[in-house]
Amino acid sequence: MEQPEASREQMALAEETIRADFPAALNGLLRQRGLTRPLSTDDRAIWVFADAAVRHYHDATAADPALPQLSRAQLWEVRQRLYLMHGPLGPFGDLLAIDEVGDINISGTRGGYLVFGDRLEELPAGFDSAEA
């Protein structure tokens, strides 16, 4: 039987928990290579790390009823976001995955805008630092 969809609040809490589990594996890979960002050839490894973090969370929900249970579709969404956010394209991966996006223009830490052929849209959020 399929797990019903969790609320937005529950989804946010679950994703925060899953995101906390993810960086250790990726950072270990990057440290081994002396890198700060993944390479395009790391796509498969990043997907495996994201999948492992989501599976770990899903297994933990069986033991801890306080953890929100997500549907398969929601678990897939979290896995996909982790993969896109931590891949070589970083936080722009999910935006570049939108078919209509032609370009992304960044205005320093203040944000920027997406180019959709004949129109522009502001980026959803700015950045905390130039590094971000």
N, C-alpha and C positions, 0 to 999 in steps of 0.2 A: 504494500500500500504506500502511495506517495505521501511524503510529509507535506502538510499545508504550508503555504508561504508565510514566512515570518514578517512581522511589521517592519517598517523602515527603521525604527529605533532598535529593534532586535537585530536587524541586519547590520546596522552600524556597529553595534556592540560586538557582534560575532566577527565582523571584518577587522575591527581593531585588535581583537584577540588573535586572529589568524595572522595579521600583519606583524605582530610581535614575534611570532614563531618563524617567520620567513627569512629575515636578514642573516641569521647565523650561517646558514648553508651558503648563501650567495657570497657573503663577506669572506668565508673560508676559501671559496674558489678564487676570489679576486686577490686575496692575500698570497695565495700560492703563486700567483703569476706576477705579483707586484703591481697590480692595476687598481685604479679607483672606479672605473666604469667597465661594464661587460663589453665584450666584442660581439659583432654580429654572429660569429660562429658559436656563441654561448646560448643561442635560442633554445636548443633542446634541454640544456642543463637548467636554464631558468624555468622552463615549463615543468620539469621534473621537481624542482624545489617548490614551485607554487602548488603543484599537485600534492606533494608530500605534506605541506602545511595545511592544506584544506582537508586532506584525509585525516591528519592528526587531530584537527579540530572536530571533525565529524565523529571520530572514535571517542574523543573526550566527552562529547555530549551524551553518550550512553552511560558514562560513569558519573557525570555531574549534571543533575537536572536544572541547575541554575543557569547553565549555558543555553542560549537560544538555539533551537534546532532550525536549520535552514532546509528548504526544499532542494532537490537536485539542481534545479535551474538556478537557484540563488548561490549554491556552492560553485556551480560553473561560472557564474558572473564574478564571484570573488576571485576564483582561480585565474580567470581571464584578465581581470584588473591587475592582479599581482604581476602576472607575466608582462603585460604591456607597460606597467609603471616602472618595472625594474630591468627591462630589456635595454638594448642599445639606444633606443629612442627616448628612454626615460619617461617623464611625465607627459610627453607629447605623443606617445605611442597610441593611446586610445583616441586622441583627437585625429591623428593621421589615419586611423582605421576607418574614419567616416568617409564614405565614397565621395561626397560633394566637396570636401575640404581640398582646396588647391594649394594653400600655403599657410604658414603660421608666421606672424611677425611679432617679435618680442621687443618690448620697450623697457629693458632693464628689469628692475625688481617690481615695477608698477604693473606688470602684466603685458598685455599686447592684444592682438586680435587675430581671428581666423579669417581667411579669405575664401569666400564661396563664390567663385566666378564673378558675379555682378554685385555682390554685397559683402560687407564686413560685419563680423560679430566680435564683441569683446570676449577675451578669454575669461573663463569662469572665475579665476582667482589670480592674484599677484604672487610674488615669490618672497620668501623671507630674507634671502641673501643672493648675491651674485652667483655663488656656488650652486644654489638650488636651480 
